[in-house]
């Protein structure tokens, strides 16, 4: 049970203490707006470099499972359509 926000240190509201979320409402709202921009940046970076850094992977872990699935699906689709087929 978390009593304080893991981002800013403010005391959490009563119901947040018992949820899995350890962010206060203000930090959660800020994170909700920041993550989509970070996701787009990571996607473009991975498309260009073909690798994902440890920091980028850590950022991806902040997303819900469906968002991560969509991210990896989009990358797989991007790379599969960019590869030239082998000719025999």
C-alpha positions as CSV (number, residue, x, y, z in Angstrom):
1,X,0.0,0.0,0.0
2,X,1.6,3.3,-1.1
3,X,0.9,6.4,1.0
4,X,2.8,8.9,-1.2
5,X,3.0,9.6,-4.9
6,X,6.1,8.0,-6.4
7,X,6.6,11.0,-8.7
8,X,6.1,14.2,-6.6
9,X,5.9,12.8,-3.0
10,X,2.5,14.2,-2.1
11,X,0.2,12.1,0.1
12,X,-2.2,10.1,-2.0
13,X,-6.0,10.3,-1.6
14,X,-7.5,7.6,0.5
15,X,-8.8,5.4,-2.4
16,X,-5.5,5.7,-4.4
17,X,-3.6,4.2,-1.4
18,X,-5.5,0.9,-2.0
19,X,-5.3,0.9,-5.8
20,X,-2.3,-0.4,-7.8
21,X,-1.7,3.2,-9.0
22,X,0.9,5.0,-6.9
23,X,0.6,8.3,-8.6
24,X,-1.5,11.3,-7.4
25,X,-4.2,12.6,-9.7
26,X,-2.1,15.5,-11.0
27,X,0.9,13.3,-11.9
28,X,-1.3,10.7,-13.5
29,X,-2.9,13.3,-15.7
30,X,0.6,14.7,-16.7
31,X,1.8,11.2,-17.5
32,X,-1.3,10.5,-19.6
33,X,-0.4,13.5,-21.8
34,X,3.3,12.8,-21.9
35,X,3.3,9.1,-22.8
36,X,1.7,9.3,-26.3
37,X,4.3,11.8,-27.5
38,X,7.1,9.6,-26.0
39,X,5.6,6.6,-27.8
40,X,5.6,8.3,-31.1
41,X,9.2,9.4,-30.6
42,X,10.3,5.9,-29.6
43,X,8.5,4.4,-32.6
44,X,10.3,6.7,-35.1
45,X,13.6,6.1,-33.4
46,X,13.2,2.3,-33.6
47,X,12.2,2.5,-37.2
48,X,15.3,4.5,-38.0
49,X,17.8,2.6,-35.9
50,X,16.2,-0.8,-35.8
51,X,17.0,-1.1,-32.1
52,X,15.3,-0.2,-28.9
53,X,17.4,1.2,-26.0
54,X,17.0,0.2,-22.4
55,X,15.5,3.6,-21.6
56,X,13.0,3.2,-24.4
57,X,12.0,-0.2,-23.1
58,X,11.6,1.2,-19.6
59,X,9.3,3.9,-21.0
60,X,7.3,1.2,-22.8
61,X,6.7,-0.7,-19.6
62,X,4.7,2.3,-18.3
63,X,2.0,1.6,-20.9
64,X,-0.8,-0.8,-20.5
65,X,-0.5,-4.2,-22.2
66,X,-2.8,-3.4,-25.2
67,X,-0.8,-0.2,-26.0
68,X,2.5,-2.1,-26.0
69,X,0.9,-4.8,-28.2
70,X,-0.2,-2.2,-30.7
71,X,3.2,-0.6,-30.6
72,X,5.1,-3.8,-31.4
73,X,2.4,-4.8,-34.0
74,X,2.9,-1.4,-35.8
75,X,6.7,-1.9,-35.8
76,X,6.4,-5.5,-37.1
77,X,4.0,-4.3,-39.9
78,X,6.4,-1.4,-40.7
79,X,9.4,-3.7,-41.0
80,X,7.6,-6.5,-42.9
81,X,6.3,-4.0,-45.5
82,X,9.8,-2.4,-45.9
83,X,11.7,-5.6,-46.5
84,X,12.2,-6.6,-50.1
85,X,11.1,-10.2,-50.8
86,X,13.7,-12.7,-51.8
87,X,13.5,-13.8,-55.4
88,X,14.3,-17.3,-56.4
